[in-house]
Amino acid sequence: MPVLKIALPSGSLQESTLNLFANAGYRILANHRSYIPSIDDPDLEGLFLRAQEIAHYVERGVLDVGLTGKDWILENDADVHEVAELPYSKSTARPARWVIAVPEESPVRAVKDLQGKRIATELVNVTRKYLEEQGVQAEVEFSWGSTEAKVRTAGSSKRAGDGGAYEPGLVDAIVELTETGSSIRANKLRIVEDLLETTPRLIANRSAWDDPWKREKAQNIATLLVGAFQAEDKVGLKMNVRRRDLDAVVGLLPALNNPTISNLLDGDWVAVEVVVDERVVRVTVPLLKNKGAEGIIEYPLNKVIY
């Protein structure tokens, strides 16, 4: 019986990834003592890996498909097929960004000011390539963690604030991943420039993609995952409307497509059903009621597939 070997990201993306799979219809159980999850699909064999490594092992064919960020595909220069983009992150629905950051008091104001400087990052290859494209020569070193701390030295802010000479930390700048920028601001750092925007991708190795069964299986998973993601900020609305009020009610609906309208036993009434962005519901529902809609029901969605 054929199986599709799939790599799932461990660490910060693990919980949001498992939630996305759950909404797509897959029950995946993770044991903190094991890197092998239990998946309620006999066609799938899973393995938890750091997102940084997944593209490498998928490219080699050790794994058929995997979920990893666009940043790590580029960092590994991996020759893989991108099946689908899934723009979720660990805490928001916004793409994460790799940014060049320096202390607030740093004299570095633009990328060109990094000439001859030291930069720490986990995204070494992408950073070097970016600097080369900008015509900047700088020393880029791999950071094993605590990257934001390396750009500072104890008391450097105090000295600069007192009018003393600015002293860099272990490095002059960092390239760090951020979603909201809150961690950057909390560490009194300033973003000089965005380097790269990244989102998770479902990828496949070339051999697996050439296999008809594996390709179909990967495409089916992608369809369900994309559908689950697209449903995350959407809800369904149902309501009953008098025919005389129908045009006024429908005119208020910010629908993905035209609403579904069904006849009711009472010929003077119809049922209206529509999918809308959740963020507009609190404004739209009172307006619908004022225009004559009754029996309004809001319900969650697991998947929206176009």
Buried (B, 14 or more C-beta within 10 A) or exposed (E): EEBBBBBBBBEBBBEBBBBBBEBBBBEBEBEEEEEEBEBEBEBBBBBBBEBBBBBBBBBEEBBBBBBBBBBBBBBBEBEBBEBBBBBBBBEEEEBBBBBBBBBEBBEBEEBEBBEEBBBBBBBBBBBBBBBEEBEBEBEBEEBEEEBBBBBBBEEBBEBBEEEEEEBBBBBBBBBBBBBEEEBBBEBEBBBBEEBBBBBBBBBBBEEBBEBEEBBEBBBEBBBBBBBBBBBBEBBBBBBBBBBEBBEBBBEBBEBBEEBEBEEEEEEEBBBBBBBBEBEBBEEBBEBBEEBBBEEBEEEEBEBBEE
